[in-house]
Amino acid sequence: MTTSPFPSLRLRRLRRTEAMRSMVRETPLSPSGFIYPLFVVHGRGVKDPILPMPGCFQFSLDQLPAEAEEIASLGIPAVLLFGVPSTKDSLGSEAYDPEGIIQQAVRTIKEASPDTLVVTDVCLCEYTDHGHCGVVLNGEVDNDQTLDLLARTALSHAQAGADMVAPSAMMDGQILAIRHALDANGYTNTPIMAYAAKYSSAFFGPFRVAADSAPQFGDRRSYQMDPANGRMAMREVEQDVQEGADIIMVKPALPYLDVIARVKAQYDYPVAAYNVSGEYSMLKAAAANGWLDERRATLEALTAIKRAGADIIITYHAKEAARWLKEG
């Protein structure tokens, strides 16, 4: 009696060797899709480690050229700048000061590494003495009065030489206000990467240490998104697209892979995902305790973000991941 071999379809055939796996791999990961965040402070000779984010630092301006050159040498095309000001006030005035820390950092990096794309975070939380992302009136963040300050901040970054601005305050109408300010001043070619679906997340904790940006009262749930809402993310993205965003972002990344996938499926726009500080710190802590293989876990996490639909990944793992990918 002749019987057919079982099973006739053997999916393992394409998994037998690394060469075979590589040839049929659906989701390639490359440093060319990474953006590396940098924290910049006043002073000289400063390269201070950020305690909850091992391997990350606060840099003074004089330390940026060497850092920018290293990032470029790894094939990472872009940095995202966050500033820690010397003084704070209720209106976050250093955010839009032409000689503010970010404005100086943009000029420093562009001089040292002209081909590096310099993206700037446009928000007020690091610069305000109350730690909120806008103008506070009667204990609440006033949306409309904040728009003018965000527009002034974005324009000052473009004037300093920023290649792209990234508004993160989650104020209604912020993309339109910034687009108008840029266009009216001759910066029609400066793109906007919108923090379109930015959730009020517990995973931002280590960042607030790095940027000294924790709110001094209350929280940010009245303007950042409720983690339970997916449909509303689509409305936020739609609003930013209509107002002129060039790239749309989901933040955080790993807990919101479903949102990344929905955004990518619905919108024919470049999609960025922010692999945030808490995601980074969890992997670092687990690796430090020997609970997982840091290299494999990190590359798996980044691949998952890419597989979900992210064209661009903003990640603190960028330098390590670039080295690992080069090693093969």
C-alpha positions as CSV (number, residue, x, y, z in Angstrom):
1,M,0.0,0.0,0.0
2,T,1.4,3.3,-1.0
3,T,0.8,6.3,1.2
4,S,1.6,10.0,0.6
5,P,4.3,11.5,2.8
6,F,3.0,13.6,5.7
7,P,3.0,16.5,5.8
8,S,3.4,17.5,2.2
9,L,3.8,21.2,3.3
10,R,6.8,21.6,5.5
11,L,7.3,25.2,6.6
12,R,10.5,24.3,8.4
13,R,12.2,23.9,5.1
14,L,12.8,27.7,4.9
15,R,14.2,27.8,8.4
16,R,17.0,25.3,8.3
17,T,20.0,27.6,7.9
18,E,20.7,31.3,8.6
19,A,21.3,31.9,4.9
20,M,17.8,30.5,4.1
21,R,16.2,32.4,6.9
22,S,17.9,35.6,5.8
23,M,16.8,35.2,2.2
24,V,13.1,34.9,3.1
25,R,13.1,37.3,6.0
26,E,10.0,39.6,5.7
27,T,11.0,42.4,8.0
28,P,14.6,43.7,7.5
29,L,16.0,45.9,10.3
30,S,18.5,48.6,9.4
31,P,20.2,51.6,11.2
32,S,19.0,53.7,8.3
33,G,15.6,53.7,9.9
34,F,16.7,54.7,13.4
35,I,16.7,58.1,15.1
36,Y,18.8,58.4,18.2
37,P,17.6,60.8,21.0
38,L,20.1,63.1,22.7
39,F,19.8,65.1,25.9
40,V,21.7,68.4,25.9
41,V,22.6,70.6,28.9
42,H,24.6,73.8,29.6
43,G,28.2,73.7,30.8
44,R,31.4,72.3,29.5
45,G,32.9,68.8,29.6
46,V,29.6,67.3,30.7
47,K,28.8,63.7,29.9
48,D,26.6,62.7,32.8
49,P,25.2,59.2,32.9
50,I,21.4,59.0,33.2
51,L,20.9,56.6,36.1
52,P,17.6,54.9,35.0
53,M,18.8,54.7,31.4
54,P,22.2,52.8,31.4
55,G,24.3,53.8,28.4
56,C,22.6,57.2,27.9
57,F,24.0,60.5,28.9
58,Q,23.3,64.2,29.2
59,F,25.8,66.1,27.0
60,S,27.1,69.6,27.0
61,L,27.5,71.4,23.7
62,D,31.3,70.7,23.5
63,Q,30.7,67.0,23.7
64,L,28.2,66.9,20.8
65,P,30.6,66.9,17.8
66,A,32.3,63.6,18.8
67,E,28.9,62.1,19.7
68,A,27.4,63.2,16.4
69,E,30.3,61.8,14.4
70,E,30.1,58.4,16.2
71,I,26.3,58.2,15.5
72,A,26.9,59.0,11.8
73,S,29.7,56.4,11.6
74,L,27.2,53.8,12.6
75,G,24.9,54.6,9.8
76,I,22.3,56.2,11.9
77,P,21.0,59.2,9.9
78,A,19.3,61.3,12.5
79,V,19.2,62.5,16.0
80,L,16.3,63.9,18.1
81,L,17.3,66.7,20.5
82,F,15.9,67.4,24.0
83,G,17.2,70.3,26.0
84,V,17.6,70.8,29.7
85,P,17.7,74.6,30.3
86,S,19.7,76.5,32.8
87,T,16.6,78.3,34.2
88,K,12.9,77.6,34.0
89,D,9.9,79.9,34.1
90,S,6.1,79.7,33.8
91,L,6.2,80.3,30.0
92,G,9.2,78.1,29.2
93,S,11.0,81.0,27.6
94,E,14.3,79.2,26.9
95,A,12.4,76.9,24.5
96,Y,12.1,79.7,22.0
97,D,15.2,81.7,22.9
98,P,17.4,82.0,19.8
99,E,20.3,81.3,22.1
100,G,18.6,78.5,24.0
101,I,20.2,75.2,24.6
102,I,18.5,73.4,21.7
103,Q,19.2,76.2,19.2
104,Q,22.9,76.1,20.1
105,A,22.9,72.3,19.9
106,V,21.4,72.4,16.4
107,R,24.1,74.7,15.2
108,T,26.8,72.7,16.9
109,I,25.8,69.4,15.4
110,K,25.2,70.7,11.9
111,E,28.6,72.3,11.9
112,A,30.3,69.0,13.1
113,S,28.2,66.6,11.0
114,P,26.4,68.4,8.2
115,D,24.8,65.3,6.8
116,T,23.2,64.3,10.1
117,L,19.5,65.0,10.1
118,V,18.7,67.1,13.2
119,V,15.2,66.7,14.5
120,T,14.0,68.8,17.4
121,D,11.4,68.0,20.0
122,V,9.0,71.0,20.2
123,C,7.4,71.1,23.6
124,L,7.6,73.3,26.8
125,C,7.7,70.7,29.6
126,E,11.5,70.7,30.0
127,Y,11.5,74.5,30.1
128,T,8.6,75.4,32.4
129,D,8.9,75.6,36.2
130,H,5.6,73.7,36.6
131,G,6.7,70.9,34.2
132,H,3.6,71.0,32.0
133,C,3.6,71.1,28.2
134,G,2.0,74.5,27.9
135,V,0.7,77.7,29.5
136,V,-1.0,77.0,32.8
137,L,-4.0,79.1,33.7
138,N,-6.1,78.5,36.8
139,G,-4.5,75.1,37.3
140,E,-5.0,73.9,33.8
141,V,-3.0,73.9,30.6
142,D,-4.5,76.4,28.2
143,N,-4.5,74.9,24.8
144,D,-4.8,78.0,22.6
145,Q,-2.3,80.2,24.4
146,T,0.2,77.4,24.2
147,L,0.0,77.3,20.4
148,D,1.8,80.5,19.9
149,L,4.7,79.5,22.1
150,L,5.0,76.1,20.3
151,A,5.0,77.9,16.9
152,R,7.7,80.3,18.1
153,T,9.7,77.3,19.4
154,A,9.5,75.4,16.1
155,L,10.4,78.5,14.1
156,S,13.5,79.2,16.3
157,H,14.6,75.6,15.7
158,A,14.2,76.0,12.0
159,Q,16.1,79.3,12.0
160,A,18.9,77.6,13.9
161,G,19.2,75.0,11.2
162,A,17.0,72.1,12.3
163,D,16.1,69.7,9.4
164,M,12.8,68.7,11.0
165,V,10.6,69.7,13.9
166,A,8.7,67.2,16.1
167,P,5.8,68.8,18.1
168,S,5.0,66.6,21.2
169,A,2.8,68.8,23.4
170,M,-0.5,67.2,22.3
171,M,-2.3,70.5,22.0
172,D,-5.2,70.6,19.6
173,G,-4.2,72.6,16.5
174,Q,-0.4,72.6,17.2
175,I,0.5,71.2,13.7
176,L,-1.5,73.9,11.9
177,A,0.0,76.6,14.1
178,I,3.5,75.4,13.5
179,R,3.0,74.9,9.7
180,H,1.7,78.4,9.4
181,A,4.6,79.9,11.3
182,L,7.2,78.0,9.3
183,D,5.6,78.8,5.9
184,A,5.1,82.5,6.8
185,N,8.8,82.8,7.5
186,G,10.1,81.0,4.5
187,Y,10.6,77.5,5.9
188,T,8.1,75.7,3.6
189,N,10.6,72.9,3.1
190,T,10.9,72.1,6.8
191,P,8.9,68.9,7.5
192,I,6.9,68.2,10.7
193,M,7.0,64.9,12.4
194,A,3.9,64.9,14.6
195,Y,3.6,63.1,17.9
196,A,0.2,62.2,16.6
197,A,-0.9,59.4,19.0
198,K,1.0,60.1,22.2
199,Y,-0.3,58.2,25.1
200,S,-0.2,59.2,28.8
201,S,2.1,56.4,29.6
202,A,3.9,55.1,32.7
203,F,6.7,54.1,30.4
204,F,7.9,57.8,30.2
205,G,9.3,57.7,33.7
206,P,13.0,57.4,33.0
207,F,12.8,60.1,30.4
208,R,11.5,62.6,33.0
209,V,14.7,62.0,35.0
210,A,16.8,62.5,31.8
211,A,15.0,65.7,30.8
212,D,14.1,67.0,34.3
213,S,10.5,67.4,33.0
214,A,8.3,65.8,35.6
215,P,5.1,67.9,36.2
216,Q,5.1,69.7,39.6
217,F,1.4,69.1,40.1
218,G,-1.2,66.8,38.6
219,D,-0.4,64.8,35.5
220,R,-0.7,65.0,31.7
221,R,-3.8,62.9,31.2
222,S,-5.9,65.9,30.2
223,Y,-3.9,66.3,27.0
224,Q,-2.0,63.1,26.4
225,M,-4.1,60.1,25.3
226,D,-5.9,57.5,27.4
227,P,-4.0,54.1,27.0
228,A,-7.4,52.4,26.6
229,N,-8.3,54.3,23.4
230,G,-7.4,53.0,20.0
231,R,-10.1,54.6,17.8
232,M,-9.3,58.0,19.2
233,A,-5.7,57.5,18.0
234,M,-7.0,57.4,14.5
235,R,-8.8,60.7,15.1
236,E,-5.6,62.3,16.4
237,V,-3.7,61.1,13.4
238,E,-6.4,62.3,11.0
239,Q,-6.3,65.8,12.6
240,D,-2.5,66.0,12.3
241,V,-2.6,64.8,8.7
242,Q,-5.2,67.4,7.8
243,E,-3.1,70.2,9.5
244,G,0.0,69.4,7.5
245,A,2.0,66.7,9.2
246,D,4.6,65.0,7.0
247,I,5.4,62.1,9.3
248,I,3.0,60.6,12.0
249,M,4.2,59.1,15.2
250,V,2.9,56.6,17.7
251,K,4.4,56.9,21.2
252,P,5.2,54.6,23.1
253,A,5.9,51.7,20.7
254,L,5.9,48.2,22.2
255,P,2.6,48.5,24.2
256,Y,0.9,50.1,21.2
257,L,1.9,47.8,18.3
258,D,-1.8,47.4,17.4
259,V,-2.0,51.2,17.1
260,I,1.1,51.4,14.9
261,A,-0.4,48.7,12.6
262,R,-3.8,50.5,12.4
263,V,-2.1,53.8,11.5
264,K,0.1,52.2,8.9
265,A,-2.9,50.4,7.3
266,Q,-5.1,53.5,7.2
267,Y,-2.7,56.2,6.2
268,D,-0.3,56.4,3.3
269,Y,2.3,58.4,5.3
270,P,5.6,57.6,6.8
271,V,5.0,56.2,10.3
272,A,7.4,56.7,13.2
273,A,7.3,54.9,16.5
274,Y,9.0,56.0,19.7
275,N,10.6,53.1,21.6
276,V,10.5,55.1,24.8
277,S,12.7,55.2,27.9
278,G,10.7,52.8,30.0
279,E,10.9,50.2,27.2
280,Y,14.6,50.7,27.0
281,S,15.2,50.6,30.8
282,M,13.2,47.4,31.3
283,L,15.4,45.5,28.8
284,K,18.5,47.0,30.3
285,A,17.5,46.0,33.8
286,A,16.5,42.5,32.8
287,A,19.8,42.0,30.9
288,A,21.8,43.4,33.9
289,N,20.2,40.7,36.0
290,G,21.0,38.0,33.5
291,W,17.3,37.3,32.9
292,L,17.5,37.6,29.1
293,D,19.9,38.0,26.3
294,E,20.1,41.7,25.7
295,R,21.2,41.6,22.1
296,R,18.5,39.1,21.0
297,A,15.8,40.7,23.0
298,T,16.6,44.2,21.8
299,L,16.7,43.3,18.1
300,E,13.6,41.2,18.5
301,A,11.8,44.2,20.1
302,L,12.9,46.6,17.4
303,T,11.9,44.1,14.7
304,A,8.5,43.8,16.2
305,I,8.1,47.6,16.0
306,K,9.2,47.5,12.4
307,R,6.9,44.5,11.6
308,A,3.9,46.4,13.0
309,G,4.4,49.1,10.4
310,A,6.9,51.6,11.6
311,D,9.1,53.1,8.9
312,I,11.2,55.0,11.5
313,I,12.1,53.9,15.0
314,I,13.2,56.5,17.6
315,T,15.2,54.4,20.0
316,Y,17.8,54.7,22.7
317,H,19.1,51.3,21.5
318,A,20.1,52.8,18.2
319,K,23.9,52.8,18.6
320,E,24.0,49.3,20.1
321,A,21.6,47.9,17.6
322,A,23.5,49.4,14.7
323,R,26.7,47.7,16.0
324,W,25.0,44.4,16.4
325,L,23.4,44.5,12.9
326,K,26.8,45.3,11.4
327,E,28.3,42.3,13.2
328,G,25.5,40.1,11.7
